[in-house]
Amino acid sequence: MPARPFASYLRDTAGGMTMFGLFTFAAGLLMASYAVDVNSLEQQRTLLQVAADSVAHDALVTRELGTEAAAVNAAMTRAAAMMEPETYGSVLHPQDVVFGTWDTTTKKFTAQPGSRKAVQVVMRRTTANDNAIATFLMKMVGINQWDVVVRATFATYQPMCLREGFVAEGVVDIQSNNSYLRKFCIHSNTY
């Protein structure tokens, strides 16, 4: 069989479907790897957010009657119990538990040491923390891990009735000729 010139191979269409199949397979593999890794990322982000919510709640409840140091310690203990350091690395540091105030109008947290009104917790799984979320198949395109940072803010709430008014489980029975002005609350939980 005589040798063909190279240009004739460029015009030859035999085996074209094989190349199309290879490209289609590669594209499908890339989409599947993206789906697997994004699903894993969302699962791990949700797990981290649930832990942050629980840690913030525990810190604020402890802070209500305890010291700030005791509340931070309770937060660290809860974080370690929910996301074991052996598996997830260090997701929370003491400086990531911050007490302050929450403005319900602007939806803004303001740090204020010594406060008992609100707490903000930031939990991380990042490269800098050495606990980033590893990818499975995205490694083929150079993405080895994802960084995730979540934030949870909890604030206390005391309705006006508990501060300025009468509150009772049963009937509130007032037998006097007093005058009650606006924003004075009289509340019964059962009547």
Accessible surface in RSA format (square Angstrom, percent):
REM  Atomic radii and reference values for relative SASA: ProtOr
REM  Chains: A
REM  Algorithm: Lee & Richards
REM  Probe-radius: 1.40
REM  Slices: 20
REM RES _ NUM      All-atoms   Total-Side   Main-Chain    Non-polar    All polar
REM                ABS   REL    ABS   REL    ABS   REL    ABS   REL    ABS   REL
RES MET A   1   227.05 117.6 145.96  96.6  81.09 193.1 117.09  99.6 109.96 145.7
RES PRO A   2   118.86  86.6 102.36  93.3  16.49  59.9 113.60  93.8   5.26  32.7
RES ALA A   3   104.77  96.3  66.55 102.7  38.21  86.9  76.86 108.2  27.91  73.9
RES ARG A   4   112.30  47.1  93.93  47.9  18.37  43.7  47.98  65.6  64.31  39.0
RES PRO A   5    97.41  71.0  85.02  77.5  12.39  45.0  96.88  80.0   0.53   3.3
RES PHE A   6   152.86  76.5 143.60  88.9   9.26  24.1 145.32  88.1   7.54  21.6
RES ALA A   7    49.88  45.9  46.71  72.1   3.17   7.2  47.27  66.6   2.61   6.9
RES SER A   8    25.49  21.5  20.89  27.9   4.60  10.6  21.23  45.2   4.26   6.0
RES TYR A   9   124.11  57.9 111.00  63.2  13.11  34.1  74.50  56.0  49.61  61.2
RES LEU A  10   135.89  75.7 103.64  74.1  32.25  81.1 107.52  75.5  28.37  76.3
RES ARG A  11   175.61  73.7 151.41  77.2  24.19  57.6  79.71 108.9  95.90  58.1
RES ASP A  12    68.81  48.2  43.50  43.3  25.31  59.8  15.49  36.5  53.31  53.2
RES THR A  13   121.53  86.4 103.73 105.2  17.79  42.4  75.37 101.2  46.16  69.8
RES ALA A  14    87.31  80.3  52.45  80.9  34.86  79.3  63.79  89.8  23.52  62.3
RES GLY A  15    47.70  58.8   0.00   N/A  47.70  58.8  31.20  85.6  16.51  37.0
RES GLY A  16    40.82  50.3   0.00   N/A  40.82  50.3  33.48  91.9   7.34  16.4
RES MET A  17   148.31  76.8 140.34  92.9   7.97  19.0 111.89  95.1  36.42  48.3
RES THR A  18    90.16  64.1  80.15  81.3  10.01  23.9  59.01  79.3  31.15  47.1
RES MET A  19   100.37  52.0 100.37  66.4   0.00   0.0  79.13  67.3  21.24  28.1
RES PHE A  20   125.86  63.0 122.16  75.7   3.70   9.6 124.95  75.8   0.90   2.6
RES GLY A  21    34.76  42.9   0.00   N/A  34.76  42.9  30.22  82.9   4.55  10.2
RES LEU A  22   101.59  56.6  96.92  69.3   4.67  11.7  97.44  68.4   4.15  11.2
RES PHE A  23   140.06  70.1 135.44  83.9   4.62  12.0 135.92  82.4   4.14  11.8
RES THR A  24    74.74  53.2  67.74  68.7   7.00  16.7  68.20  91.6   6.54   9.9
RES PHE A  25   136.42  68.2 128.03  79.3   8.38  21.8 135.65  82.2   0.77   2.2
RES ALA A  26    55.36  50.9  48.00  74.1   7.36  16.7  50.79  71.5   4.56  12.1
RES ALA A  27    51.82  47.6  44.84  69.2   6.98  15.9  50.80  71.5   1.03   2.7
RES GLY A  28    31.22  38.5   0.00   N/A  31.22  38.5  26.37  72.4   4.85  10.9
RES LEU A  29    68.95  38.4  64.19  45.9   4.75  12.0  67.09  47.1   1.86   5.0
RES LEU A  30    84.19  46.9  82.75  59.2   1.44   3.6  83.83  58.9   0.36   1.0
RES MET A  31   134.58  69.7 127.61  84.5   6.97  16.6  89.67  76.2  44.91  59.5
RES ALA A  32    48.51  44.6  40.35  62.3   8.16  18.6  47.76  67.3   0.75   2.0
RES SER A  33     0.42   0.4   0.42   0.6   0.00   0.0   0.00   0.0   0.42   0.6
RES TYR A  34   122.96  57.4 122.96  70.0   0.00   0.0  80.17  60.2  42.79  52.8
RES ALA A  35    60.80  55.9  50.25  77.5  10.55  24.0  56.83  80.0   3.97  10.5
RES VAL A  36    69.46  45.7  63.64  57.6   5.82  14.0  67.95  59.0   1.50   4.1
RES ASP A  37     0.54   0.4   0.17   0.2   0.36   0.9   0.09   0.2   0.44   0.4
RES VAL A  38    51.20  33.7  51.12  46.3   0.08   0.2  51.12  44.4   0.08   0.2
RES ASN A  39   105.37  72.7 100.16  96.8   5.20  12.5  19.99  48.1  85.38  82.5
RES SER A  40    17.52  14.8  15.77  21.1   1.74   4.0   9.75  20.8   7.77  10.9
RES LEU A  41    37.13  20.7  37.06  26.5   0.07   0.2  37.06  26.0   0.07   0.2
RES GLU A  42    85.81  49.3  85.80  64.9   0.02   0.0  44.46  86.0  41.36  33.8
RES GLN A  43   117.42  65.7 107.86  78.8   9.56  22.8  35.78  76.2  81.65  61.9
RES GLN A  44    36.35  20.3  36.33  26.6   0.01   0.0   5.27  11.2  31.08  23.6
RES ARG A  45    85.06  35.7  85.04  43.4   0.02   0.0  33.76  46.1  51.29  31.1
RES THR A  46    62.98  44.8  62.78  63.6   0.20   0.5  54.38  73.0   8.60  13.0
RES LEU A  47    64.28  35.8  60.52  43.3   3.77   9.5  63.65  44.7   0.63   1.7
RES LEU A  48     0.08   0.0   0.08   0.1   0.00   0.0   0.08   0.1   0.00   0.0
RES GLN A  49    43.46  24.3  43.46  31.8   0.00   0.0  25.29  53.8  18.16  13.8
RES VAL A  50    79.98  52.6  78.36  70.9   1.63   3.9  79.07  68.7   0.92   2.5
RES ALA A  51     0.54   0.5   0.54   0.8   0.00   0.0   0.54   0.8   0.00   0.0
RES ALA A  52     0.00   0.0   0.00   0.0   0.00   0.0   0.00   0.0   0.00   0.0
RES ASP A  53    53.70  37.6  53.08  52.8   0.63   1.5  17.48  41.1  36.22  36.1
RES SER A  54    33.57  28.4  24.43  32.6   9.14  21.1  18.55  39.5  15.02  21.0
RES VAL A  55     0.00   0.0   0.00   0.0   0.00   0.0   0.00   0.0   0.00   0.0
RES ALA A  56     0.00   0.0   0.00   0.0   0.00   0.0   0.00   0.0   0.00   0.0
RES HIS A  57    96.99  53.0  96.99  67.4   0.00   0.0  56.93  58.7  40.07  46.6
RES ASP A  58    32.72  22.9  31.86  31.7   0.86   2.0   2.80   6.6  29.92  29.8
RES ALA A  59     0.00   0.0   0.00   0.0   0.00   0.0   0.00   0.0   0.00   0.0
RES LEU A  60    12.07   6.7  11.49   8.2   0.58   1.5  11.49   8.1   0.58   1.6
RES VAL A  61    83.23  54.8  74.94  67.8   8.29  20.0  76.13  66.1   7.10  19.3
RES THR A  62    40.72  29.0  29.91  30.3  10.81  25.8  28.09  37.7  12.64  19.1
RES ARG A  63    14.36   6.0  14.36   7.3   0.00   0.0   0.00   0.0  14.36   8.7
RES GLU A  64    98.32  56.4  90.06  68.1   8.26  19.7  21.24  41.1  77.08  62.9
RES LEU A  65   170.28  94.8 137.05  98.0  33.23  83.5 140.05  98.4  30.23  81.3
RES GLY A  66    22.50  27.8   0.00   N/A  22.50  27.8  22.04  60.5   0.46   1.0
RES THR A  67    86.61  61.6  83.57  84.7   3.04   7.2  79.94 107.4   6.67  10.1
RES GLU A  68    56.85  32.6  54.14  41.0   2.71   6.5  21.61  41.8  35.24  28.8
RES ALA A  69    76.69  70.5  62.09  95.8  14.59  33.2  69.67  98.1   7.02  18.6
RES ALA A  70    44.72  41.1  33.95  52.4  10.77  24.5  41.02  57.8   3.70   9.8
RES ALA A  71     0.00   0.0   0.00   0.0   0.00   0.0   0.00   0.0   0.00   0.0
RES VAL A  72    26.53  17.5  26.53  24.0   0.00   0.0  26.53  23.1   0.00   0.0
RES ASN A  73    96.95  66.9  93.69  90.5   3.26   7.9  17.21  41.4  79.73  77.1
RES ALA A  74    22.75  20.9  14.73  22.7   8.03  18.3  21.65  30.5   1.11   2.9
RES ALA A  75     0.00   0.0   0.00   0.0   0.00   0.0   0.00   0.0   0.00   0.0
RES MET A  76    54.35  28.1  50.66  33.5   3.69   8.8  50.97  43.3   3.39   4.5
RES THR A  77    86.77  61.7  80.08  81.2   6.68  15.9  69.27  93.0  17.50  26.5
RES ARG A  78    95.80  40.2  91.50  46.6   4.30  10.2   6.89   9.4  88.91  53.9
RES ALA A  79     4.04   3.7   3.83   5.9   0.21   0.5   3.99   5.6   0.04   0.1
RES ALA A  80    44.14  40.6  36.10  55.7   8.04  18.3  39.35  55.4   4.79  12.7
RES ALA A  81    69.65  64.0  41.10  63.4  28.56  65.0  52.17  73.5  17.48  46.3
RES MET A  82    66.23  34.3  44.24  29.3  21.99  52.4  49.87  42.4  16.36  21.7
RES MET A  83     1.37   0.7   0.26   0.2   1.11   2.6   0.26   0.2   1.11   1.5
RES GLU A  84    77.08  44.3  77.08  58.3   0.00   0.0  33.60  65.0  43.48  35.5
RES PRO A  85    67.95  49.5  58.31  53.2   9.64  35.1  58.63  48.4   9.32  57.9
RES GLU A  86   156.69  90.0 114.74  86.8  41.95  99.9  75.39 145.8  81.31  66.4
RES THR A  87    95.27  67.8  65.17  66.1  30.10  71.7  46.21  62.1  49.06  74.2
RES TYR A  88    40.01  18.7  38.35  21.8   1.66   4.3  10.85   8.2  29.15  35.9
RES GLY A  89    23.84  29.4   0.00   N/A  23.84  29.4  20.33  55.8   3.51   7.9
RES SER A  90    52.92  44.7  43.27  57.8   9.65  22.2  38.12  81.2  14.80  20.7
RES VAL A  91     5.26   3.5   3.28   3.0   1.98   4.8   3.28   2.8   1.98   5.4
RES LEU A  92     5.81   3.2   0.99   0.7   4.82  12.1   0.99   0.7   4.82  13.0
RES HIS A  93    56.44  30.8  56.40  39.2   0.04   0.1  35.83  36.9  20.60  24.0
RES PRO A  94    72.19  52.6  68.10  62.1   4.09  14.9  68.38  56.5   3.80  23.6
RES GLN A  95   134.19  75.0 110.40  80.7  23.80  56.7  64.61 137.5  69.58  52.8
RES ASP A  96    15.35  10.8  12.73  12.7   2.62   6.2   2.40   5.7  12.95  12.9
RES VAL A  97     9.79   6.4   0.00   0.0   9.79  23.6   0.00   0.0   9.79  26.5
RES VAL A  98    53.94  35.5  51.14  46.3   2.80   6.8  53.94  46.9   0.00   0.0
RES PHE A  99     2.90   1.5   0.07   0.0   2.83   7.4   0.07   0.0   2.83   8.1
RES GLY A 100     0.00   0.0   0.00   N/A   0.00   0.0   0.00   0.0   0.00   0.0
RES THR A 101    39.88  28.4  39.69  40.2   0.20   0.5  25.38  34.1  14.50  21.9
RES TRP A 102    78.82  31.6  55.48  26.9  23.34  54.8  42.98  22.9  35.84  58.1
RES ASP A 103    66.11  46.3  58.60  58.3   7.51  17.8  24.80  58.4  41.31  41.2
RES THR A 104    95.90  68.2  88.70  89.9   7.20  17.2  60.83  81.7  35.07  53.0
RES THR A 105   120.95  86.0  91.97  93.2  28.98  69.1  69.69  93.6  51.26  77.5
RES THR A 106    87.10  61.9  59.61  60.4  27.49  65.5  65.05  87.4  22.06  33.3
RES LYS A 107   139.88  68.2 121.78  74.7  18.10  43.1  84.26  75.8  55.62  59.2
RES LYS A 108   129.79  63.3 126.59  77.7   3.20   7.6  73.01  65.7  56.77  60.5
RES PHE A 109    28.69  14.4  10.19   6.3  18.50  48.1  10.19   6.2  18.50  52.9
RES THR A 110    74.79  53.2  71.86  72.9   2.93   7.0  57.62  77.4  17.17  26.0
RES ALA A 111    62.23  57.2  40.12  61.9  22.11  50.3  40.12  56.5  22.11  58.6
RES GLN A 112    90.73  50.7  89.77  65.6   0.97   2.3  24.07  51.2  66.66  50.6
RES PRO A 113   122.03  88.9  99.86  91.0  22.17  80.6 102.77  84.8  19.26 119.7
RES GLY A 114    43.04  53.1   0.00   N/A  43.04  53.1  26.26  72.1  16.78  37.6
RES SER A 115    11.97  10.1   2.25   3.0   9.72  22.4  10.87  23.1   1.10   1.5
RES ARG A 116   112.32  47.2 105.19  53.6   7.14  17.0  42.42  58.0  69.91  42.4
RES LYS A 117   133.03  64.9 131.99  81.0   1.04   2.5  76.71  69.0  56.32  60.0
RES ALA A 118     0.11   0.1   0.11   0.2   0.00   0.0   0.11   0.2   0.00   0.0
RES VAL A 119     0.00   0.0   0.00   0.0   0.00   0.0   0.00   0.0   0.00   0.0
RES GLN A 120    28.89  16.2  28.40  20.8   0.50   1.2   0.86   1.8  28.03  21.3
RES VAL A 121     0.00   0.0   0.00   0.0   0.00   0.0   0.00   0.0   0.00   0.0
RES VAL A 122    14.62   9.6  14.60  13.2   0.01   0.0  14.60  12.7   0.01   0.0
RES MET A 123     0.00   0.0   0.00   0.0   0.00   0.0   0.00   0.0   0.00   0.0
RES ARG A 124    75.68  31.8  75.68  38.6   0.00   0.0  16.34  22.3  59.34  36.0
RES ARG A 125    23.52   9.9  23.52  12.0   0.00   0.0   0.03   0.0  23.49  14.2
RES THR A 126    14.34  10.2  14.34  14.5   0.00   0.0  12.34  16.6   2.00   3.0
RES THR A 127    74.76  53.2  63.80  64.7  10.96  26.1  58.48  78.5  16.28  24.6
RES ALA A 128   106.88  98.3  62.20  96.0  44.69 101.7  74.76 105.3  32.13  85.1
RES ASN A 129    33.21  22.9  16.85  16.3  16.36  39.4   4.09   9.9  29.12  28.1
RES ASP A 130   132.58  92.9 109.90 109.4  22.68  53.6  31.01  73.0 101.58 101.3
RES ASN A 131    13.36   9.2   3.14   3.0  10.22  24.6  13.36  32.2   0.00   0.0
RES ALA A 132    16.86  15.5   0.70   1.1  16.16  36.8   0.70   1.0  16.16  42.8
RES ILE A 133     5.19   3.0   4.99   3.7   0.21   0.5   5.19   3.7   0.00   0.0
RES ALA A 134    57.03  52.4  48.70  75.2   8.33  19.0  48.80  68.7   8.23  21.8
RES THR A 135     1.96   1.4   0.00   0.0   1.96   4.7   0.49   0.7   1.47   2.2
RES PHE A 136   122.15  61.1 104.61  64.8  17.55  45.7 108.37  65.7  13.78  39.4
RES LEU A 137    66.11  36.8  64.84  46.4   1.28   3.2  65.42  45.9   0.69   1.9
RES MET A 138    12.36   6.4  12.36   8.2   0.00   0.0  12.36  10.5   0.00   0.0
RES LYS A 139   104.41  50.9  88.49  54.3  15.92  37.9  48.36  43.5  56.05  59.7
RES MET A 140   113.59  58.8  73.67  48.8  39.92  95.0  52.56  44.7  61.03  80.9
RES VAL A 141    79.78  52.5  46.21  41.8  33.57  80.9  55.76  48.4  24.03  65.2
RES GLY A 142    58.02  71.6   0.00   N/A  58.02  71.6  31.62  86.8  26.40  59.1
RES ILE A 143    65.71  37.4  62.44  46.5   3.28   7.9  65.71  47.3   0.00   0.0
RES ASN A 144    88.04  60.7  81.69  78.9   6.35  15.3  20.81  50.1  67.22  65.0
RES GLN A 145    80.71  45.1  64.05  46.8  16.65  39.6  10.39  22.1  70.32  53.3
RES TRP A 146    52.51  21.1  49.48  24.0   3.03   7.1  51.87  27.7   0.64   1.0
RES ASP A 147    86.73  60.8  56.90  56.6  29.83  70.5  23.39  55.0  63.35  63.2
RES VAL A 148    12.74   8.4   8.90   8.1   3.84   9.2  12.74  11.1   0.00   0.0
RES VAL A 149    74.54  49.0  46.05  41.7  28.49  68.7  46.05  40.0  28.49  77.3
RES VAL A 150     8.14   5.4   3.46   3.1   4.67  11.3   8.14   7.1   0.00   0.0
RES ARG A 151   131.45  55.2 113.44  57.8  18.01  42.9  36.64  50.1  94.81  57.5
RES ALA A 152     4.77   4.4   0.16   0.2   4.62  10.5   4.77   6.7   0.00   0.0
RES THR A 153    45.86  32.6  16.01  16.2  29.85  71.1  11.13  15.0  34.73  52.5
RES PHE A 154    63.57  31.8  59.87  37.1   3.70   9.6  63.57  38.5   0.00   0.0
RES ALA A 155    49.14  45.2  19.56  30.2  29.58  67.3  19.56  27.5  29.58  78.3
RES THR A 156    61.98  44.1  37.36  37.9  24.62  58.7  30.48  40.9  31.50  47.6
RES TYR A 157   177.57  82.9 151.11  86.0  26.46  68.9 119.91  90.1  57.66  71.1
RES GLN A 158   105.06  58.8  95.89  70.1   9.17  21.8  19.83  42.2  85.24  64.6
RES PRO A 159    46.59  34.0  44.90  40.9   1.68   6.1  46.59  38.5   0.00   0.0
RES MET A 160    79.95  41.4  76.47  50.6   3.48   8.3  61.91  52.6  18.04  23.9
RES CYS A 161    24.84  18.8  22.92  25.6   1.92   4.5   5.97  15.1  18.87  20.3
RES LEU A 162   114.98  64.0  81.14  58.0  33.84  85.1  83.11  58.4  31.87  85.8
RES ARG A 163   142.95  60.0 107.92  55.0  35.04  83.4  47.24  64.6  95.72  58.0
RES GLU A 164    88.44  50.8  83.23  63.0   5.20  12.4  30.47  58.9  57.97  47.3
RES GLY A 165    28.21  34.8   0.00   N/A  28.21  34.8   0.00   0.0  28.21  63.2
RES PHE A 166    89.42  44.7  86.86  53.8   2.57   6.7  89.42  54.2   0.00   0.0
RES VAL A 167    61.74  40.6  29.53  26.7  32.21  77.6  29.65  25.8  32.10  87.1
RES ALA A 168    32.18  29.6  23.80  36.7   8.38  19.1  32.18  45.3   0.00   0.0
RES GLU A 169   119.46  68.6 113.27  85.7   6.19  14.7  65.81 127.3  53.65  43.8
RES GLY A 170    33.90  41.8   0.00   N/A  33.90  41.8  28.33  77.8   5.56  12.5
RES VAL A 171    89.10  58.6  66.38  60.1  22.72  54.8  66.38  57.7  22.72  61.6
RES VAL A 172    38.05  25.0  13.23  12.0  24.82  59.8  16.02  13.9  22.03  59.8
RES ASP A 173   100.40  70.3  68.45  68.1  31.95  75.5  25.97  61.1  74.43  74.2
RES ILE A 174    61.79  35.2  32.53  24.2  29.27  70.5  35.68  25.7  26.11  70.9
RES GLN A 175   154.97  86.7 111.46  81.5  43.50 103.6  48.69 103.6 106.28  80.6
RES SER A 176    63.14  53.4  31.18  41.6  31.96  73.6  40.46  86.2  22.67  31.8
RES ASN A 177   159.27 109.8 123.52 119.4  35.75  86.1  39.82  95.8 119.45 115.5
RES ASN A 178    97.67  67.4  75.50  73.0  22.18  53.4  12.79  30.8  84.88  82.0
RES SER A 179   101.27  85.6  71.07  94.8  30.20  69.6  38.88  82.8  62.39  87.4
RES TYR A 180    83.52  39.0  50.34  28.6  33.18  86.3  51.41  38.6  32.11  39.6
RES LEU A 181   147.57  82.2 136.31  97.5  11.26  28.3 140.60  98.7   6.97  18.8
RES ARG A 182   215.26  90.4 188.24  96.0  27.03  64.3  85.15 116.4 130.11  78.9
RES LYS A 183   156.35  76.3 129.51  79.5  26.84  63.9  88.36  79.5  67.99  72.4
RES PHE A 184    75.65  37.8  53.17  32.9  22.47  58.5  54.54  33.1  21.11  60.4
RES CYS A 185    29.01  21.9  22.72  25.3   6.29  14.8  13.39  33.9  15.61  16.8
RES ILE A 186    81.71  46.5  51.28  38.2  30.43  73.3  51.28  36.9  30.43  82.6
RES HIS A 187    76.66  41.9  73.36  51.0   3.31   8.5  46.80  48.2  29.87  34.8
RES SER A 188    21.38  18.1   5.99   8.0  15.39  35.5   5.99  12.8  15.39  21.6
RES ASN A 189    83.93  57.9  50.64  48.9  33.28  80.1  16.37  39.4  67.55  65.3
RES THR A 190   104.66  74.4  64.50  65.4  40.16  95.7  66.31  89.1  38.35  58.0
RES TYR A 191   189.19  88.3 140.33  79.8  48.85 127.1 118.71  89.2  70.48  86.9
END  Absolute sums over single chains surface
CHAIN  1 A    13214.6      10679.5       2535.1       8151.0       5063.6
END  Absolute sums over all chains
TOTAL         13214.6      10679.5       2535.1       8151.0       5063.6
